[in-house]
Amino acid sequence: MSAFASRFFREVLFPPYEFKEVIRQCYAIGNKSLGLVGITAFIIGLVLALQSRPTLVEFGAESWLPAMVGISIIREIGPVITALICAGKIGSSIGAELGSMRVTEQIDAMEVSGTNPFKYIVVSRIIATTLMIPILVIIGDAIALYGAFLAVKMKGAVSFTLYFHQVFESLEYTDVMPSFIKSFFFGYAIGLVGCFKGYFSKKGTEGVGKSANSAVVVASLLIFIIDLIAVQITEFLGLI
């Protein structure tokens, strides 16, 4: 996989550049995942606010609920949950698609015809996931915060303006940027693992199924590892 990743960086720097394929993959990955990400984020924000409120009420800190929910979603829950959802949907899709192309010898046919299948198939998909996951994270965070607002609104008289004023007042630059930056690495990991598993899929339909399954498992594990490393780096730099 390290050699596969290094080949990606070599191929992405030199022409020809498959801009049309990258745009097509961005649409397929971003637009078609938006509904699932949005529903999941909304439910997570709603549940987080509902579950946190009773504990804060016990300590007389109910007014801190918007700030607590905002920091939790922006810093950790939003990026990780969105990446895991995308690992399940996008990672398995890429693994199965490239695996079926390998099994039906479409990749071999591209190599024989003089086309570079790695640049057309792999590079475009990894670039698309790297670009789209951060955008999905931002949209998911916004929807999760709105879901949390509805939960707070159901239990108390809090206006939309006051709620989001408290949320953004509690957030700092060091809360937003580390979570945004690590989402690029999440996207890269999802695309890399999905393409790697599919590109080297074994023959037969069983190999396609194993490629899709292992792509989800490995990508999800990598997301947690990257998140752990990102937290350690931000703590070391004094950003936490």
C-alpha positions in Angstrom: 0.0 0.0 0.0 3.0 2.3 0.6 4.2 1.7 -2.9 0.7 2.3 -4.2 0.5 5.6 -2.3 3.9 6.7 -3.6 2.9 5.9 -7.2 -0.2 8.1 -6.7 1.9 11.1 -5.8 4.2 10.4 -8.8 1.2 10.1 -11.2 -0.7 13.1 -9.9 2.1 15.5 -10.7 2.6 14.7 -14.4 0.2 15.0 -17.4 -2.1 14.0 -18.8 -4.6 15.3 -16.2 -8.0 13.7 -16.2 -10.0 16.8 -15.1 -13.3 15.5 -16.5 -13.0 12.2 -14.7 -12.1 14.0 -11.5 -15.2 16.2 -11.7 -17.4 13.2 -12.5 -16.1 11.3 -9.5 -16.5 14.4 -7.3 -20.2 14.5 -8.3 -20.6 10.8 -7.8 -18.8 10.8 -4.4 -20.0 14.1 -3.0 -23.6 14.6 -4.3 -24.7 11.0 -3.9 -23.3 10.8 -0.3 -24.9 14.1 0.8 -28.3 12.6 1.8 -26.9 9.9 3.9 -24.4 12.2 5.6 -27.1 14.8 6.2 -29.5 12.4 7.8 -26.8 10.9 10.0 -25.5 14.3 11.1 -29.0 15.6 11.9 -29.8 12.5 14.1 -26.4 12.7 15.9 -26.8 16.4 16.7 -30.4 15.8 17.9 -29.4 12.8 20.1 -26.2 14.5 21.5 -28.2 17.5 22.7 -31.0 15.4 24.2 -28.6 13.0 26.0 -26.4 15.8 27.3 -29.1 18.1 28.6 -30.2 16.1 31.7 -26.6 15.8 33.0 -26.0 19.5 32.6 -29.3 20.3 34.3 -28.1 18.3 37.3 -25.1 20.6 37.7 -27.0 23.8 36.9 -25.1 24.2 33.6 -27.9 24.0 31.1 -26.8 27.3 29.6 -23.5 25.6 28.5 -25.4 23.1 26.3 -25.0 25.0 23.0 -21.2 25.6 23.6 -20.7 22.0 24.6 -22.6 20.6 21.6 -20.8 23.0 19.2 -17.3 22.1 20.4 -18.0 18.3 20.4 -19.5 18.3 16.9 -16.9 20.6 15.3 -13.8 19.2 16.9 -14.4 15.5 16.9 -17.8 14.0 16.3 -18.6 15.6 13.0 -15.4 14.8 11.1 -15.1 11.2 12.4 -18.7 10.2 12.0 -18.9 11.7 8.5 -15.6 9.9 7.5 -16.9 6.6 8.9 -20.2 7.0 6.9 -18.2 7.8 3.8 -15.8 4.9 4.4 -18.8 2.5 4.5 -20.5 4.0 1.4 -17.7 5.3 -0.8 -14.9 2.9 0.2 -17.1 -0.2 -0.5 -18.3 1.3 -3.7 -14.8 2.1 -5.0 -13.5 -1.3 -3.9 -16.4 -3.2 -5.6 -16.2 -1.1 -8.8 -12.5 -1.5 -9.3 -12.6 -5.1 -8.2 -15.3 -5.9 -10.9 -13.1 -4.0 -13.5 -10.2 -6.2 -12.5 -12.2 -9.4 -12.6 -13.8 -8.6 -16.0 -10.3 -7.6 -17.3 -11.2 -4.1 -18.1 -8.1 -2.8 -16.4 -5.9 -5.2 -18.4 -7.7 -4.1 -21.6 -6.8 -0.4 -20.8 -3.2 -1.3 -20.3 -3.1 -3.2 -23.7 -4.7 -0.2 -25.5 -2.0 2.2 -24.2 -4.2 4.0 -21.7 -2.8 4.5 -18.2 -5.5 2.9 -16.0 -3.8 4.0 -12.8 -4.1 7.7 -13.7 -7.6 7.4 -15.1 -9.1 5.1 -12.4 -7.1 5.5 -9.2 -5.8 9.1 -9.3 -9.1 10.6 -10.1 -11.0 8.7 -7.4 -8.4 9.5 -4.7 -8.4 13.2 -5.6 -12.2 13.2 -5.5 -12.4 11.7 -2.1 -9.7 14.0 -0.7 -11.6 17.0 -1.9 -15.2 15.9 -1.2 -14.9 14.6 2.4 -13.9 18.0 3.9 -16.9 19.6 2.1 -19.2 16.8 3.4 -17.8 17.3 6.9 -18.6 21.1 6.8 -22.2 20.4 5.6 -22.6 17.6 8.1 -21.4 19.8 11.0 -23.9 22.5 10.0 -26.8 20.0 9.8 -25.7 18.4 13.2 -25.7 21.9 14.8 -29.1 22.6 13.5 -30.4 19.2 14.8 -29.0 20.0 18.2 -30.7 23.4 18.0 -34.1 21.7 17.5 -33.4 19.5 20.5 -32.6 22.5 22.7 -35.6 24.4 21.3 -37.9 21.5 22.3 -36.8 21.7 25.9 -36.4 25.4 26.4 -37.1 28.8 24.9 -33.9 29.5 23.0 -33.9 31.5 19.8 -32.0 30.5 16.7 -29.8 33.6 16.9 -28.9 33.1 20.6 -28.2 29.5 20.1 -25.7 30.0 17.3 -24.2 33.0 18.9 -23.3 30.8 21.9 -22.0 28.1 19.7 -19.7 30.3 17.7 -18.6 32.4 20.7 -17.3 29.2 22.3 -15.4 28.1 19.2 -11.9 29.1 18.5 -9.6 28.9 15.4 -7.8 26.0 17.0 -11.0 24.1 17.3 -12.0 24.5 13.6 -8.7 24.2 11.6 -7.3 20.9 13.0 -10.6 19.1 12.4 -10.9 20.6 8.9 -7.3 19.6 8.0 -7.6 16.1 9.3 -10.7 15.6 7.1 -8.5 15.8 4.0 -6.4 12.9 5.4 -9.6 11.0 6.1 -10.7 11.5 2.5 -7.3 10.5 1.2 -7.3 7.3 3.3 -10.8 6.3 2.1 -9.8 6.7 -1.5 -6.5 5.1 -1.2 -7.7 2.0 0.6 -10.7 1.6 -1.7 -8.7 1.9 -4.8 -5.9 -0.4 -3.5 -8.3 -3.2 -2.5 -10.2 -3.0 -5.8 -7.1 -2.6 -8.0 -5.5 -5.7 -6.7 -8.7 -7.7 -6.3 -8.4 -11.5 -6.8 -10.2 -13.2 -9.6 -13.8 -14.2 -9.3 -16.9 -12.6 -7.7 -15.8 -13.7 -4.3 -12.7 -11.5 -4.7 -14.9 -8.5 -5.5 -16.9 -9.0 -2.3 -13.7 -9.4 -0.2 -12.3 -6.2 -1.8 -15.4 -4.2 -0.9 -15.5 -5.6 2.7 -11.9 -5.2 3.5 -11.9 -1.6 2.0 -14.5 -0.6 4.6 -12.8 -2.3 7.5 -9.3 -1.0 6.7 -10.5 2.5 5.9 -12.5 2.7 9.1 -9.4 1.6 11.1 -7.2 4.1 9.4 -9.7 6.9 10.2 -9.3 6.2 13.9 -5.5 5.9 13.6 -5.3 9.3 11.8 -7.6 10.8 14.3 -5.4 9.6 17.2 -2.3 11.0 15.5 -4.0 14.3 14.7 -5.0 14.7 18.4 -1.5 14.0 19.5 0.0 16.5 17.0 -2.4 19.3 18.0 -1.8 18.6 21.7 2.0 18.7 21.1 1.7 22.0 19.2 -0.4 23.4 22.1 -3.6 23.8 20.0 -5.7 21.9 22.6 
